[in-house]
């Protein structure tokens, strides 16, 4: 069985039937310089940063969220097959090369080795499992 999400086709097992493998969800909070949140969102869209992460093996999905309570804050979340896949993304040459660009928009600079918080999924539920 295949499903399509935002134009990407996935085999059913790639998303929902990961067996004993424990997925990783990462959370990266970014504080834009005052008035720069929209420019930071534009950078994410124009650079296709999220799309590049999904193209990279091991990233299942990734999303960018505005914080409704803080005008200059964004959160990037991503779902990874494993912590090792996320580690490889952090070291990916494209991601490493964008540090100076993204820092133009951030209140506090990030480094090439900056990481989001990573949580391991120990129990899942979805409509597919019901």
N, C-alpha and C positions, 0 to 999 in steps of 0.2 A: 504494500500500500504506500502511496506517496501523498504528500500534502504540499501545498504552495503557500508560502508566507512572504508577502511583499515581493513577489516575483521570483523568489528562490524556491526551488523544488528540493524537498528532502524526503528520504526514505523514512517511513514511519519509525523504524528502529533507531534511526540516528537521533531522534529527539526523545522518544518516550521509553524505549526498551534498552536502557543502558546496562542492564544486568546488575552485577554487583559493583560496578564502577560508581564511584562517588563524584558527583559533579561539584564544581567550584563556582560560586557566585562572587564576583568582585564588585566593590563599591569604591569609586574614586570621587571625592568631593573636591570641586574646584571653585575657588573664590576669585571672581573677576575683579579687575580694577574697577573703581566706581564708574558706572555708565558704559562698561565694556562687555556686558553679558551678551548682548545681541551680536557684537563683533566676534565673540568667542564661539557662539552658536554658528555663525556664518563660516568661521574657520573650520569647524567640524564638518559642516556640509560641503564646503568647497574642496577641502583636502580629502574627503571621503574616508576619514579616519575610522569611523565605525565599520564602513563597508570593507576596508582593508583588514580589520580584525576578523570579520566574519569569513573573508576569503582565506585567511590563515588557518591551517589545520588545527582543529581543537576548539575553536570558538564557535559555539552554537548560535548565540545571539548576543547583541549588545544594543544598549539604548541610552539616550541622553535626556535627562529630565531637568526642567527648571524647578527651583525651590520656591514654592508659593509664598513662603514666609520671609525670604531673603532675596531681594531683587538681583543681587550680583552673584548668587550661588547657583551652581549646576552640579548634578550628579551623573556620573557615567557608571552604568552597571553592565556587566557582561557575564554570560554563562559559559563555562568552559568544561570540557570533558574531564580535565584533571588539573591539579596544581602545576604539574610539569608543563602542560600546554600553556598555562598563563606565564610561567617562568620564561618559556621560549619567546612569548610575545613581548615581554618586558625587554628582552635582549634583541628583538628583531631590528635589523638595520633601519628600516623605514621609521619605526617608532623612535629609535635613538636619534635619528636625524631631524626630528621635528621639535625637539626640546626648546631651542632658541625661539622658534616661531610661536609656539604656544605661550611661552613666557611673556611675550609682548602684551598679552591680554590678562595675565594673572597678577593678583595682588601679592601673592607669595610665590616665588619661582619654584619650579620643579626641576629635578635633576634627571639625567638619563636613566637612573635606576629607581626613580620614584615609582611607588606601587600603591594600588588601592588596597583596602582591607579585603581579605579573602576568607569566605566562609564555606565550609564543606557541607554539602547536603547529606543529611543522614536519614531523611525520610521525605518522600515525595508523594503528591497526589495530583492528579489531573483528570480531566474529563475522559482521556483515553484509558485511564486505569479503572474507571467506574463500570 
